[in-house]
Amino acid sequence: MQVTIGSEQLEKEDLRALIQAIRACETTTFPEKEIKIAVEAPDLSMVDMDDIIRSIQPPYRHGPFTFKRP
């Protein structure tokens, strides 16, 4: 299964809040499972993306992995 969410209007803190909400729902509803999340945000730097992903609580068991597409 793959879910895609798109927005041209989300800023750094909006994206952080969205990912944190997904993580909170995941840990409450599926405590024995971990959802993989792929985020493409060309307007954000690698440092910003690392900051967002590393701030999510509870931390992911696998990752985070950030990379810049060519």
N, C-alpha and C positions, 0 to 999 in steps of 0.2 A: 504494500500500500504506500502511496505517496501523496502527500498533501502539499499544495503550493499556495503560499500567501504572497501577494504582491502589493506594493504601495510605493508611489513616488513621493509620498508626503511624510514618511516616518523619518525622524531624526534619531540621533544616537540614543538618547534617553528613552524615546518611544520604542525603539527596537529592543533595548534592554528590558523594558517593562513587559513587552510582548513575549520575549523568550523566557523571562522569569515566570510569567503566568502559565505558559505551556509547561514549564518544569514543575511548578507547584501542582498543577492538575495531574501531571504524570505520576508524581510521587504519592499523591493522595489516592488516585483512582487505580493505578497500576503499580503498586509498590515493589513487585518482583520483576518489573520490566523496565527497560530504558529505551526511550525513543531517540533515534538519530535525527538530528536537526541540521540541515544544510542552509546556510544563509548566504545570499549573494547581495552585497551592498557596495557597489562600485564607488559610491560617493564617500565611503569611510576608509580611513587608512588601516593598514594592518595593525598598528598600535591600538587604534580605536576598537577594532574587532576583537583583538586579544583581551582588551580591557572589559568589553561587554561579556564575552564568553566566560572569562575567569571570575567575573563577579556573580555569576548565577549560583544560587544555593538551593539545595545541597549540590556540591560539585558533581560533575559527571564522573563515572567510573572509568570511562574510556574517552580520552581526548581532554581538552578540546584540541582540534586541529584547525589551524587557519592557513590559508594559502591564497595567493593572488593569481587569478587567471591571467594567462598571457593576452 
